[in-house]
Amino acid sequence: MTNQSAQLDRVFRALADPTRRAVIERLGVGPAAVSELALPFDMALPSFAQHLDVLEASGLVRSRKKGRVRTYRLAPRKLEAAETWMATQRAKWERRLDQLDDYLEQMKEEK
Amino acid sequence: MTSTHGIDPKLDLVFERVVSVPRELVWRAWTRPEHVKKWFTPAPWTTVECEIDLRPGGIFRTVMRSPEGKDFPNLGAYLEVVENERLVWTNALLPGFRPARVTSTCGDDSPNSEETGFLFTAEILLSPQDKGTRYTAIVRHGDEAGRAKHEAMGFHDGWSSALNQLVAHASTM
């Protein structure tokens, strides 16, 4: 696996969880402190912090500590990478089927 | 003709097309190496080899060549073969139904096979429509990478407007 692929896997793994997606959605509105992010979830803080670690390791979010408060913000470039991967898969199949359709016309004429 | 198995929009890609050729011809295009080689790989990549043993457990092997001349082999096996109606194959199994490694990508595109290897099952359904053929291609994913990636597709489809908004917003932050 290439670096880029491993990185992409981390992004998708990070997105494959409802809590982490909810955090991403919340951060879309703007940066937030850990305590605020954790508020909607009925979850022990250490468990929640693990989710934040996964998100940060994937590069989807970044955090900064000021005094005792750690604030998270979205790093949108990685989200775009995930979107691009899927769009690429779809586009490749579309292209393949376009080629099939062209070829079928050719087969019909040759028949 | 519809799939006998469900489609999960989070995991599966579905393509439906109508072509003005009889389905025997569409079937031949999918099942004979000399035809498959002509269209199977998105240009400028080419399919330089194709091996087909058209029966359940039979081999479906292609070798795709990059524009730079590098070859990428893909290996899989057929699961269902119903002439002129249904063709199902997977890269999760090798010929003879032997379980495969995750990195095989037969039938997926190979341009980036090494980077994007994941398991899938492809199903092609043919039915007559007017004087032509309606065909449906379903690509199902299941392994962890596929699930995660398609989780992101659900993200892509269902949340795309929310996503665009949040990306747009985040860009201004």
Interface residues (C-beta under 8 A of the other chain):
Chain A: M1 T2 Q4 S5 L8 D9 V11 F12 R13 L15 A16 R21 I24 E25 L27 G28 V29 G30 P31 R73 L74 A75 P76 L79 E80 A82 E83 W85 M86 A87 T88 Q89 R90 K92 W93 E94 R95 R96 L97 Q99 L100 D101 D102 Y103 L104 E105 M107 K108 K111
Chain B: L13 F15 R17 V19 S20 V21 L25 V26 R28 A29 H35 K38 W39 F40 T41 P42 A43 D108 D109 P111 N112 E114 E115 T116 A137 V139 A145 R147 A148 K149 H150 E151 A152 M153 F155 H156 A162 L163 Q165 L166 V167 H169 A170 S171 M173
